[in-house]
């Protein structure tokens, strides 16, 4: 088995540790995470990312709001020249906030997920370079997740031009079209960030998968969604102190 976390400090940030302590699982999760969280990409993860036709990305805007984005491309658009780097040869989709939040030096969360095989791996890191083809991320943490709650489905990559300007409509509340999409969704992705109260710095940027039967996301009103906290791995990468979220749904 590939070596795990070798540092004295915990692989979890203060928000994750606070919830683990509150639920009495902090010591247990520290031991587990030191086995499965790494500061490099195992060979298996390098291969996994290279075969993906899409990648989920979590970033934070200037106001401290996290955004979940999706990048797409022919398999191979994500590559790993070494076990400390990922290169992503893709540009943000039309209207995606990633076009404004992506910058050298920012923290970023990545999620590679294959819905048809129900495999997923996560990575957190720092953007080290941006060019005309895409960007490069230096690994901070890399770890795998179980297939729990992933709704299996096949997909077909549409190779139509995704860069031609299109009309963009901003909505201030969830109307009937959005409600219909959310009610039918069995999958969504959520970006989160832990904000240090003292420094105000964005740490622990993550993008996570959530899944369930259609209707598992409840709409309280035109501005509020409620999601169930299904039993998971107790890392609490998503639900941590002082967290803000943005949700993207994926149709059945």
Backbone torsions as a table, in degrees:
resi	resn	phi	psi	omega
1	UNK	NA	140.2	-178.7
2	UNK	-65.3	141.6	-180.0
3	UNK	-56.9	147.0	-178.4
4	UNK	-98.3	-150.7	-175.2
5	UNK	-68.4	122.0	-172.3
6	UNK	-108.2	3.8	-176.2
7	UNK	-90.7	156.0	178.1
8	UNK	-67.9	-43.7	-179.8
9	UNK	-67.0	155.1	-178.1
10	UNK	-66.8	148.5	173.2
11	UNK	-73.3	-9.4	179.7
12	UNK	-98.1	147.7	174.9
13	UNK	-85.8	175.3	-171.1
14	UNK	-60.6	-34.4	179.5
15	UNK	-66.2	-44.8	178.1
16	UNK	-64.3	-42.4	179.9
17	UNK	-62.8	-37.4	-178.5
18	UNK	-63.3	-42.7	179.9
19	UNK	-71.2	-41.3	177.7
20	UNK	-59.5	-41.1	178.7
21	UNK	-65.8	-40.1	-179.2
22	UNK	-62.5	-32.3	-178.3
23	UNK	-97.9	2.2	175.7
24	UNK	73.9	27.3	-177.7
25	UNK	-120.5	10.2	-173.0
26	UNK	-62.0	-47.1	-179.1
27	UNK	-63.3	-43.2	179.7
28	UNK	-61.9	-44.0	-177.3
29	UNK	-72.1	-30.7	177.9
30	UNK	-62.8	-44.5	179.5
31	UNK	-64.1	-42.7	-178.9
32	UNK	-66.8	-46.3	-176.1
33	UNK	-63.2	-33.7	179.8
34	UNK	-67.1	-16.1	175.8
35	UNK	-89.3	-33.5	-169.5
36	UNK	-110.3	-20.5	178.2
37	UNK	-90.2	133.7	-177.0
38	UNK	-132.4	159.0	176.6
39	UNK	-99.5	23.2	178.3
40	UNK	-151.2	170.0	178.6
41	UNK	-98.0	115.0	172.5
42	UNK	-59.9	158.7	-179.0
43	UNK	-55.0	-38.6	179.8
44	UNK	-61.1	-39.6	179.6
45	UNK	-71.3	-38.8	177.4
46	UNK	-58.5	-44.6	178.6
47	UNK	-66.4	-41.2	-178.3
48	UNK	-59.6	-49.7	-178.1
49	UNK	-62.8	-34.3	-176.5
50	UNK	-69.0	-17.7	-178.1
51	UNK	-99.7	3.2	-176.5
52	UNK	-84.0	143.1	173.1
53	UNK	-97.3	-0.9	177.8
54	UNK	-154.7	156.7	-177.4
55	UNK	-144.9	133.9	177.0
56	UNK	-91.5	138.9	-174.6
57	UNK	-130.3	134.5	175.6
58	UNK	-115.3	126.0	178.1
59	UNK	-136.7	173.3	-177.9
60	UNK	-126.3	135.8	179.9
61	UNK	-87.5	-179.4	-175.0
62	UNK	-64.7	-20.0	178.9
63	UNK	-92.0	3.6	179.5
64	UNK	85.7	9.9	-180.0
65	UNK	-89.1	127.6	177.1
66	UNK	-80.8	148.1	179.8
67	UNK	-131.8	136.9	174.3
68	UNK	-98.1	126.3	-177.7
69	UNK	-126.9	162.3	176.5
70	UNK	-126.5	133.3	172.6
71	UNK	-112.2	144.4	-177.8
72	UNK	-131.4	158.7	177.8
73	UNK	176.0	169.8	175.1
74	UNK	-64.0	142.8	177.3
75	UNK	-47.6	131.2	-173.4
76	UNK	109.6	-11.0	179.1
77	UNK	-69.0	-19.0	170.2
78	UNK	-105.4	125.4	-178.5
79	UNK	-136.7	161.0	-177.6
80	UNK	-130.6	98.3	-179.1
81	UNK	-66.4	-24.1	174.8
82	UNK	-156.4	177.1	-173.0
83	UNK	-78.3	5.0	178.3
84	UNK	-113.9	1.3	-174.0
85	UNK	-136.8	146.3	166.4
86	UNK	-124.8	133.4	174.9
87	UNK	-111.2	127.6	-177.4
88	UNK	-115.2	111.2	-179.1
89	UNK	-95.4	72.1	179.9
90	UNK	-158.3	153.5	179.5
91	UNK	-113.1	155.6	179.7
92	UNK	-56.4	145.3	175.9
93	UNK	-67.6	160.9	-176.7
94	UNK	-56.3	125.7	177.1
95	UNK	81.7	-2.9	-178.0
96	UNK	-73.1	133.2	178.3
97	UNK	-58.4	-16.7	179.1
98	UNK	-57.1	-28.7	179.1
99	UNK	-64.3	-20.8	179.2
100	UNK	-104.3	-27.4	-175.6
101	UNK	-89.5	-19.7	-177.0
102	UNK	-76.9	121.5	179.5
103	UNK	-156.1	155.9	178.0
104	UNK	-62.7	135.7	177.6
105	UNK	92.2	-9.6	-177.9
106	UNK	-81.1	151.8	172.5
107	UNK	-75.8	147.4	-175.7
108	UNK	-147.2	146.9	174.5
109	UNK	-115.3	138.2	-179.2
110	UNK	-126.2	142.4	175.8
111	UNK	-132.6	117.8	171.6
112	UNK	-99.4	126.9	-176.8
113	UNK	-142.9	132.8	174.1
114	UNK	-108.4	108.3	-176.7
115	UNK	-69.8	-30.8	-177.1
116	UNK	-76.1	-27.2	177.3
117	UNK	-103.6	-10.3	-179.0
118	UNK	62.8	32.2	175.7
119	UNK	-100.3	146.6	176.6
120	UNK	-154.1	144.2	174.7
121	UNK	-134.8	147.8	-177.9
122	UNK	-119.9	154.3	176.8
123	UNK	-148.2	140.4	172.7
124	UNK	-122.0	144.3	-179.2
125	UNK	-170.0	-157.5	-177.1
126	UNK	-130.4	134.7	176.5
127	UNK	-72.6	121.5	-177.0
128	UNK	-105.0	-19.7	-179.0
129	UNK	-158.7	147.3	175.4
130	UNK	-133.3	133.9	176.4
131	UNK	-137.1	-170.7	-175.4
132	UNK	-68.1	-20.3	-177.8
133	UNK	-95.0	-22.6	-176.2
134	UNK	163.8	-138.3	-176.9
135	UNK	-153.7	167.2	-178.8
136	UNK	-121.6	139.3	-179.5
137	UNK	-122.2	131.3	173.6
138	UNK	-89.8	132.7	-175.9
139	UNK	-67.4	131.4	169.8
140	UNK	-105.1	-50.8	176.4
141	UNK	-142.0	144.7	177.9
142	UNK	-139.5	131.7	178.3
143	UNK	-161.0	158.7	179.9
144	UNK	-97.4	159.0	175.6
145	UNK	-123.1	154.2	178.5
146	UNK	-74.4	166.4	-178.1
147	UNK	-81.4	5.7	-175.5
148	UNK	-55.8	131.9	175.8
149	UNK	72.1	3.6	175.6
150	UNK	-79.9	122.0	178.9
151	UNK	-85.7	112.7	-175.7
152	UNK	-67.4	138.6	175.6
153	UNK	-159.8	154.3	174.1
154	UNK	-91.3	166.7	-178.8
155	UNK	-147.4	164.4	174.9
156	UNK	-134.9	123.9	-179.0
157	UNK	-75.7	120.9	177.9
158	UNK	-89.3	116.1	-174.4
159	UNK	-88.2	12.9	179.2
160	UNK	-65.0	159.4	-176.2
161	UNK	-65.1	121.9	-178.6
162	UNK	-105.2	9.2	-177.0
163	UNK	-110.8	-11.0	178.5
164	UNK	-66.7	128.9	-178.6
165	UNK	-54.4	136.7	179.3
166	UNK	-131.4	158.4	176.8
167	UNK	-61.4	138.5	179.0
168	UNK	-119.3	129.3	-178.9
169	UNK	-118.9	121.2	177.7
170	UNK	-94.4	134.1	179.1
171	UNK	-114.6	142.1	-179.9
172	UNK	-95.1	-15.0	178.6
173	UNK	-149.9	165.8	-177.5
174	UNK	-86.0	110.9	178.8
175	UNK	-91.7	-166.1	-176.6
176	UNK	-62.4	-43.8	178.4
177	UNK	-59.5	-43.6	179.9
178	UNK	-67.2	-39.3	179.0
179	UNK	-62.1	-39.3	179.3
180	UNK	-64.1	-43.6	179.3
181	UNK	-62.6	-47.6	-176.8
182	UNK	-64.4	-40.9	-179.0
183	UNK	-64.1	-29.4	-178.1
184	UNK	-91.7	-9.1	-172.6
185	UNK	-79.0	138.4	172.1
186	UNK	-115.0	6.4	-177.8
187	UNK	-146.9	135.7	168.1
188	UNK	-149.0	165.4	-179.1
189	UNK	-123.8	138.9	-173.4
190	UNK	-129.7	131.3	177.3
191	UNK	-101.8	139.2	-179.0
192	UNK	-138.4	160.7	178.3
193	UNK	-148.8	143.3	174.0
194	UNK	-98.5	123.8	-179.7
195	UNK	-102.7	119.9	175.0
196	UNK	-65.1	124.5	-176.9
197	UNK	-63.3	-39.5	-175.7
198	UNK	-71.2	-54.5	-174.7
199	UNK	-90.0	-20.2	-177.3
200	UNK	73.1	12.6	-176.9
201	UNK	-79.1	145.3	177.6
202	UNK	-83.3	119.0	177.7
203	UNK	-129.6	162.0	175.2
204	UNK	62.0	42.3	178.1
205	UNK	-70.9	125.6	-178.2
206	UNK	-133.4	153.7	166.0
207	UNK	-129.8	126.6	-169.9
208	UNK	-125.4	155.4	174.7
209	UNK	-95.4	141.8	169.3
210	UNK	-133.9	139.3	-178.5
211	UNK	-145.0	160.9	179.3
212	UNK	178.5	-174.0	176.6
213	UNK	-71.5	148.5	178.1
214	UNK	-49.2	131.4	-176.8
215	UNK	100.2	-3.4	-178.0
216	UNK	-70.1	-17.7	171.6
217	UNK	-93.7	120.5	-177.5
218	UNK	-99.3	134.4	177.5
219	UNK	-95.1	111.2	178.8
220	UNK	-75.6	-41.7	177.7
221	UNK	-160.2	-167.5	-175.1
222	UNK	-71.2	-6.5	-177.8
223	UNK	-126.1	-3.9	-169.9
224	UNK	-131.3	132.6	174.0
225	UNK	-117.6	147.0	174.2
226	UNK	-121.1	131.1	179.6
227	UNK	-120.6	141.6	179.1
228	UNK	-72.2	145.1	177.1
229	UNK	-97.5	80.3	179.4
230	UNK	-64.2	151.1	178.0
231	UNK	-62.3	129.0	-177.9
232	UNK	-130.9	-136.7	-174.5
233	UNK	-93.6	1.6	179.3
234	UNK	65.2	17.0	173.0
235	UNK	-74.8	-35.6	-177.1
236	UNK	59.6	44.3	174.9
237	UNK	-67.0	-28.0	-177.2
238	UNK	-92.0	-48.4	-176.2
239	UNK	-97.5	98.1	179.2
240	UNK	-135.1	171.0	-175.0
241	UNK	-63.4	143.1	176.2
242	UNK	54.4	52.9	-175.2
243	UNK	-110.2	141.6	173.2
244	UNK	-118.7	152.8	-173.3
245	UNK	-136.8	155.3	169.9
246	UNK	-134.7	134.0	-173.4
247	UNK	-114.9	136.7	170.8
248	UNK	-118.2	133.3	179.1
249	UNK	-100.5	155.0	177.9
250	UNK	-125.7	124.0	-177.3
251	UNK	-64.7	154.4	175.3
252	UNK	-60.4	NA	NA
